[in-house]
Amino acid sequence: MTSFANKGLSALDHGEARVARAPASEFVGYGKAPFDGAPPLLPNGRQSAYLPRSKRGEPGVKSYSIGVIGIGKITQDQHLPVIAKDPRFRLAGLVSQRGLQQPDVPTFRTPAELYAALPDLDAVAICTPPSVRHAIAREALDAGKHVLLEKPPAPTMAEMNDLTSYAAARGKVIFATWHSQYNAAVDEAKKRLAGKKIRSLHIEWKEDVRRWHPGQEWIWDAGNFGVFDPGINALSIFTKIMPAPAFVKSADLVYPANRDTPIAASLVLTSLACENAASRLTAEFDWRQEGDQSWNINVATGDGVALRLTHGGSKLLVDGALTVEAPMAEYEGIYRHFAELLDAGRGAMDAAPFQLVADAFLVGRRTTTEAFVW
Ligand code: NAP
């Protein structure tokens, strides 16, 4: 299986990590001047990428005010720049425990402060670690806000289901995002597999945790998924392209001796679309891969076609020939879809990728490996 160097590509989980830091003294709450001549406070000189711009929407097309909760790596890499250029959204406020800011947008320490200060806010995007999302999402729904959830949507299926029904009962839109699904190559693979039998499928999602998640201690806490944090991206592609439901048959989960989430996992899956009993569906997730990194899915159909999705789902090869290679625009697709859902007053809580991870933990055999230290 070909692997590739990281440079210049890949699944959105894999932009170089930039851990935001701002001392508490730099916090400026709503109602105080956000700037006093000091430089913008979001870190690493990336502010200009998401300075609010004047955005002209189409006449007659509604735009939505949105707050973002949790100003970590993915918020800085994707949510803020994408919101800044999307005419359907206006960034109205940030919630940051550390008080991170950007020009002309108020920062609050808690969601409650955001809702009190901006009662007309339409929606929030919750970009915290998954283990704390349920309470934050319920609080948002209680405040009458529509909700966008980063992946994975919650730490447990029950919490995800609760959010789905709680949002419906309150007439609010809730949207569980799976960013890897928003790729033209993934759409094309789905189209080509429709109605097909699957002879074999292999997911290879191997990367270096020290490179992509430096210092993110939360990924090792129970409820935050470990290697399934990136692995669920592969499974979200898998559940999208499979022509029929799939199930986890067995799982081997490898835990560092000093951690509560796995560093590697091997799954055996099956599907109603399998060609026959000999069809083999497997997945390998590993956070210990140094050097070239691998985010690939290979599929062979019953009628002899070979599909290969590479680069986190952004490239598709069919029988060895490059068929789709589109620039990555996953979060642009997420916010486009969120606007459509808001226009329609419809929620979208696709539980399929999450169900497979939950089932892997249910049927998984646990083994222990050497302790992990950064
Ligand atoms: P991160 O850099 O650690 O950022 C998470 C942020 O959430 C923190 O910086 C903090 O921001 C806030 N936070 C942390 N603990 C919190 C708590 N207990 N309560 C409330 N807020 C808390 O993590 P990340 O990489 O952005 O990942 C966040 C989520 O996005 C994960 O579910 C991940 O799977 C998903 N995601 C990540 C990537 C990626 O490339 N990293 C890509 C796609 C999806 P403040 O100090 O500002 O409050």
Boltz pocket constraint, residues with backbone or C-beta under 6 A from the ligand:
constraints:
  - pocket:
      binder: B
      contacts: [[A, 12], [A, 13], [A, 14], [A, 15], [A, 18], [A, 19], [A, 20], [A, 69], [A, 70], [A, 71], [A, 72], [A, 73], [A, 74], [A, 75], [A, 77], [A, 95], [A, 96], [A, 97], [A, 98], [A, 99], [A, 100], [A, 127], [A, 128], [A, 129], [A, 130], [A, 132], [A, 150], [A, 151], [A, 152], [A, 179], [A, 212], [A, 216], [A, 229]]
      max_distance: 6.0
